């Protein structure tokens, strides 16, 4: 496979669409700055590139952050340059003092508000340009704000005219998250039933779950900023919370088996535990497909999961009545029940989601 073929294989349709939207926004902005006769229109082009995100919600968030940061930086930079000029007169010392004080204040404000992160950059540009010529610092600051505003308007216009919705990407991300949970579950069940803790496999599965959960939470934040039905975003939010609860149950299973003895009480119900783990994994995959397709789940997952829950519960009740558990020490009993309780609660969580989506 050639380098070109490898590169083409790694570029998805969404990546290509985002690149085309960014290039289109930058080109439109450059043309507009020429038509409007803006002397430093490249600031508008820079802004259109910087605020263009992979989805509308992200573009709105980036646009707001850049607009607020530019406004604050332009105002503070212009005020500082004017005040220091009046007190000390023009010169290198004046320039250095104005930049130091203004950037310090902007950086301090940015620790409290992420939207002000670019204020220091804008302030430094305004002060530096004012030192090069007789133009008013406030006039320079206003021009920077208008140029940045033009780039933001073009980027938002392209994003809305050719949208890529964060909530759509989030839906696929949640589907992938459910599949990652299923893989994590399979690694845990294999380790417990085989009596050998596969540390490397479990670590990689756990890391993938946690990374994707963080990414989905960021997408949810962007989806809530997008115009449209807020109800759909809240439905996805509920599903994300359910996935996080599922991850907590699986992490509890991991903790229970990491240092558990290879042979223990679980060997008295291997078939029931294996079927419950398999049924839960099957249900997670069915739920993932339903989330991606935005359709009710396949009807086969719920009955199988119910049957597996009932069989495991009944087998455990029989073993308790036979007092087989009495021959095991307390530490092993606690390991088993921690593992089983987390597995059962994960199954119940998925069962509730399947039943809920079946009614939609």
Number of C-alpha atoms within 10 A of each C-alpha: 6 7 8 8 9 10 10 10 9 9 10 9 9 13 12 11 15 19 14 12 22 21 15 17 24 25 15 16 28 20 13 18 20 13 9 9 10 16 11 13 23 18 22 28 26 17 26 32 21 18 24 29 23 21 24 27 27 25 24 23 18 19 26 15 19 25 22 17 26 28 23 22 30 30 21 27 33 27 19 23 28 19 14 16 16 11 9 10 14 15 10 10 12 21 20 13 13 26 23 13 13 24 20 13 15 23 17 14 16 17 11 10 12 11 21 24 22 21 29 28 20 27 30 24 19 29 28 18 15 23 19 8 9 8 11 16 24 20 14 20 28 18 19 24 24 19 23 24 21 20 31 30 18 24 32 22 14 20 25 18 10 14 17 19 20 24 24 17 19 25 24 18 22 27 23 21 25 28 22 24 24 24 21 25 28 19 21 26 23 15 20 29 17 13 17 15 22 15 13 9 14 20 14 12 19 21 13 16 23 16 11 16 22 11 13 25 17 14 22 22 17 23 27 20 17 21 12 10 9 12 10 12 23 14 10 20 21 12 18 22 13 17 22 17 15 22 23 14 23 23 17 17 25 26 14 20 21 18 10 19 15 17 13 17 20 22 14 14 14 14 16 20 25 18 18 25 25 19 22 29 24 19 29 27 22 22 26 24 21 19 23 17 13 15 13 18 25 14 13 11 21 23 13 18 24 16 14 24 22 14 18 21 15 13 16 18 12 12 14 12 10 10 10 12 17 10 9 11 11 11 10 18 17 13 21 19 15 18 25 20 14 20 24 19 15 24 25 17 16 23 20 14 20 22 14 12 15 15 8 9
